[in-house]
């Protein structure tokens, strides 16, 4: 099975992963700093046509605690765009809560020590980068400071590892 792990943000990525091997990856198509919905639809259709049995996986946010009102609206809008494209094209897809894949992927990683407070906590961006470097060292140069790319890879990894199918 091929899993398309998707970080749905405007700086997001779509990563095609088969048997823990990255086949291809794509930056989110933008037009004037907004999601280019037509191009996104073409891209996802092209992926599905080329690879066939693709399971698209992306995050569903229930609680956007800590986000500004505008950021929450933007994230929900992008989620709805992806869901609509999936439904209209009859693609196989699954939505995953960030806390679920992060809990699984980060479980063997050390928590990050905050220099100011000297407390340890989950710094999800840093943990994503660290986990991705460990699981996919071949992409360390690309992932270096790009947590969006790392998240897309890790979402696909999580779905493959959990043998999630629809």
C-alpha positions, 0 to 999 in steps of 0.5 A: 500500500502507498500512503500519502502523508499530508501536512495540510498547511500552506507550507505543507508537503505531500509525501508518498511512502511505500514500505517505509520508502519515500517514493516522491514528495511535493510542496503544497501548491500555492497561488498568491500565498493561498492554497491553489485548490485547482492545482492541488486537485490536479496533483492529487488526481495525478498521484492517484492515477500514477500509483493506483492504490493510494491511501491519503492521510492528513491531520484533523484538528479538534481543538486548536488551543494556542492558535490565533483565531485567524490561524484556526480558521485557516487550518479548518479551511484547509482541512475542509478543502482536502476533505472535499477533494477526497470525497468528490474524487472518491479517494481513499482517505483517513484523518488522524489526530495529531496527538495520536500519531505524535504519541506513537512516533515520539514515545521513544524520544527524550523530551526537550529541555526548555533552557529558560525554565529547565523543565522538560516538555513536548516540543513537537516541532523539534521532536518531529525533526528528531524522529524524522532524522532517525527514521529517514536519515536519507532525507535529513538534509531536506528535513533539517529545519522543515517540520512540515516535511517531517510531519508529512513523512511521519504521518505516512510512517504512522499509517504504515506502521499501524496498518491502517486501511479503509 
